[in-house]
Amino acid sequence: RCGVGDKPLSLRKARAIKAMRRTLARVARTQPICASARRHASVEPWTLGRLNHVAIAVPDMAAASETWRAALNAKISDPQTLPEHGVTVRFVDAGNTHVELLEPLGEASPIAAFLKKNPSGGLHHLCHEVPDVAAAMADLKAKGVRLLSDEPRIGAHGVPVVFLHPKDTNGVLVELQESIPS
């Protein structure tokens, strides 16, 4: 167990820190030393991986969960609160992927803004796995694709994520999530 001071970190946070350290070490090994060389360096290739989840914004998590559980006979995870993203999430097991139910934590949540435009909820984003979020971000920036943050954030699975601007992805909000180490 690793921790800060006397407080142990949760398993999710420990995995996230480990993933970020691996990413930083990989970047440090592959980046040229001087700024001039860095500007002319080619960006490492990356590949779009499997669909991790389809996210649906819901105005009422309890009602949505009951619909998926009772009507569709789905297995649903326990709720997970993510204050840094402004949401509570639950994952519906859909066999080869998941459906992520998103409920806003407050009015400042991006999901609250989405629900103002779509009061009954609806498709919010698609999430694909990538081997290295930092490499994908660098490549996408070089290609002129807008990202919704300058740095990756830690997502619900404890690994780095980034969102791509929907105007650059055919009107669909796309999340890239670093593949979960096995």
C-alpha positions as CSV (number, residue, x, y, z in Angstrom):
1,R,0.0,0.0,0.0
2,C,1.2,3.5,-0.8
3,G,-0.1,6.5,0.9
4,V,0.5,10.1,1.9
5,G,1.7,10.5,5.5
6,D,-0.3,8.1,7.6
7,K,-3.3,8.0,5.2
8,P,-3.4,5.0,2.8
9,L,-4.6,5.7,-0.7
10,S,-7.6,4.0,-2.2
11,L,-6.8,1.2,-4.6
12,R,-8.2,3.3,-7.5
13,K,-6.1,6.3,-6.6
14,A,-3.0,4.1,-6.2
15,R,-3.6,2.6,-9.6
16,A,-4.1,6.1,-11.1
17,I,-0.8,7.3,-9.6
18,K,1.0,4.2,-10.9
19,A,-0.5,4.8,-14.4
20,M,0.5,8.4,-14.5
21,R,4.0,7.6,-13.3
22,R,4.3,5.0,-16.2
23,T,3.1,7.6,-18.7
24,L,5.5,10.2,-17.4
25,A,8.4,7.8,-17.5
26,R,7.5,6.8,-21.1
27,V,7.3,10.4,-22.2
28,A,10.6,11.2,-20.5
29,R,12.3,8.3,-22.4
30,T,10.8,9.3,-25.8
31,Q,11.0,13.1,-25.7
32,P,14.1,14.9,-27.2
33,I,16.3,16.8,-24.7
34,C,16.3,20.4,-26.2
35,A,13.3,22.5,-27.0
36,S,14.4,22.9,-30.6
37,A,14.5,19.2,-31.1
38,R,11.2,18.7,-29.3
39,R,9.5,21.1,-31.8
40,H,10.7,19.0,-34.8
41,A,10.1,15.6,-33.2
42,S,7.5,13.3,-34.7
43,V,4.6,12.3,-32.4
44,E,4.5,8.7,-31.3
45,P,1.7,6.8,-33.2
46,W,-1.3,5.5,-31.2
47,T,-4.3,3.5,-32.1
48,L,-8.0,3.8,-31.2
49,G,-9.0,0.8,-29.1
50,R,-12.2,-0.9,-28.1
51,L,-15.3,0.9,-27.1
52,N,-15.2,1.1,-23.3
53,H,-18.6,2.6,-22.7
54,V,-21.5,4.6,-24.0
55,A,-22.5,7.4,-21.5
56,I,-26.1,8.4,-21.0
57,A,-27.0,11.5,-19.0
58,V,-29.9,10.9,-16.6
59,P,-32.0,13.3,-14.5
60,D,-32.8,10.6,-11.9
61,M,-30.1,8.0,-11.2
62,A,-32.5,5.8,-9.1
63,A,-35.2,5.7,-11.8
64,A,-32.6,5.1,-14.6
65,S,-30.9,2.3,-12.6
66,E,-34.3,0.6,-11.9
67,T,-35.2,0.8,-15.6
68,W,-31.9,-0.9,-16.6
69,R,-32.2,-3.5,-13.8
70,A,-35.9,-4.4,-13.9
71,A,-36.9,-3.9,-17.5
72,L,-33.6,-4.9,-19.2
73,N,-32.3,-7.4,-16.6
74,A,-28.9,-5.7,-16.4
75,K,-26.3,-5.9,-13.8
76,I,-25.4,-2.5,-12.4
77,S,-22.5,-1.3,-10.4
78,D,-22.8,0.6,-7.2
79,P,-22.9,4.4,-7.5
80,Q,-19.6,6.2,-7.7
81,T,-19.3,9.9,-6.9
82,L,-16.7,11.8,-8.9
83,P,-16.6,15.4,-7.6
84,E,-13.7,16.4,-9.9
85,H,-16.0,15.6,-12.9
86,G,-19.2,16.9,-11.2
87,V,-21.1,13.6,-11.6
88,T,-22.3,10.4,-9.9
89,V,-21.8,7.3,-12.2
90,R,-23.1,3.8,-12.4
91,F,-22.0,1.2,-14.9
92,V,-24.4,-1.2,-16.6
93,D,-22.7,-4.4,-17.7
94,A,-23.5,-4.9,-21.4
95,G,-21.4,-7.9,-22.1
96,N,-18.6,-6.7,-24.4
97,T,-18.9,-3.0,-23.2
98,H,-20.7,-0.9,-20.6
99,V,-23.3,1.8,-20.4
100,E,-22.3,4.6,-18.1
101,L,-25.2,6.4,-16.4
102,L,-24.3,10.0,-15.5
103,E,-26.2,12.1,-12.9
104,P,-25.1,15.7,-12.1
105,L,-23.7,16.5,-8.6
106,G,-24.9,20.1,-8.8
107,E,-25.8,23.0,-11.1
108,A,-22.1,23.6,-12.0
109,S,-21.8,20.0,-13.5
110,P,-21.5,19.8,-17.3
111,I,-24.2,17.1,-17.1
112,A,-26.6,19.6,-15.5
113,A,-26.1,21.9,-18.5
114,F,-26.7,18.9,-20.8
115,L,-29.9,18.1,-19.0
116,K,-31.2,21.7,-19.3
117,K,-31.1,21.2,-23.1
118,N,-32.3,17.6,-22.9
119,P,-34.5,17.3,-19.8
120,S,-35.3,13.6,-20.1
121,G,-31.6,12.8,-20.6
122,G,-29.9,11.1,-23.5
123,L,-26.7,10.0,-25.2
124,H,-23.8,12.1,-23.8
125,H,-20.5,10.6,-25.1
126,L,-18.7,7.6,-26.4
127,C,-15.5,6.4,-24.7
128,H,-12.7,4.5,-26.5
129,E,-9.6,3.0,-25.0
130,V,-6.1,4.1,-26.1
131,P,-2.8,2.7,-25.1
132,D,-1.4,6.0,-24.0
133,V,-3.6,9.1,-23.4
134,A,-0.6,11.5,-23.4
135,A,0.6,10.3,-26.8
136,A,-2.9,10.5,-28.2
137,M,-3.3,14.1,-26.9
138,A,0.0,15.2,-28.4
139,D,-0.9,13.7,-31.8
140,L,-4.4,15.1,-31.8
141,K,-3.1,18.6,-30.9
142,A,-0.6,18.4,-33.7
143,K,-3.5,17.5,-36.1
144,G,-5.6,20.4,-34.9
145,V,-8.2,18.4,-33.0
146,R,-9.4,20.4,-30.0
147,L,-9.3,18.8,-26.5
148,L,-11.5,19.9,-23.7
149,S,-8.6,20.0,-21.2
150,D,-4.9,20.6,-21.5
151,E,-4.0,17.7,-19.2
152,P,-5.6,14.3,-18.8
153,R,-7.8,13.8,-15.7
154,I,-8.3,10.6,-13.7
155,G,-11.6,9.0,-14.7
156,A,-14.0,6.6,-13.1
157,H,-11.8,3.6,-13.7
158,G,-8.8,5.3,-12.1
159,V,-6.9,5.9,-15.3
160,P,-6.2,9.0,-17.3
161,V,-8.9,10.3,-19.7
162,V,-9.4,13.3,-22.0
163,F,-12.5,14.5,-24.0
164,L,-12.3,15.7,-27.6
165,H,-14.4,18.7,-28.8
166,P,-17.6,17.4,-30.5
167,K,-17.2,19.9,-33.3
168,D,-14.1,18.1,-34.3
169,T,-15.6,14.6,-34.0
170,N,-18.8,14.8,-36.2
171,G,-20.9,16.3,-33.4
172,V,-20.2,13.5,-30.9
173,L,-18.4,14.0,-27.6
174,V,-15.6,11.5,-27.5
175,E,-13.7,10.4,-24.4
176,L,-10.3,8.7,-24.7
177,Q,-9.4,6.5,-21.7
178,E,-6.0,4.9,-21.2
179,S,-6.3,1.1,-21.4
180,I,-6.7,-0.4,-17.9
181,P,-3.6,-2.4,-17.1
182,S,-4.3,-6.1,-16.7
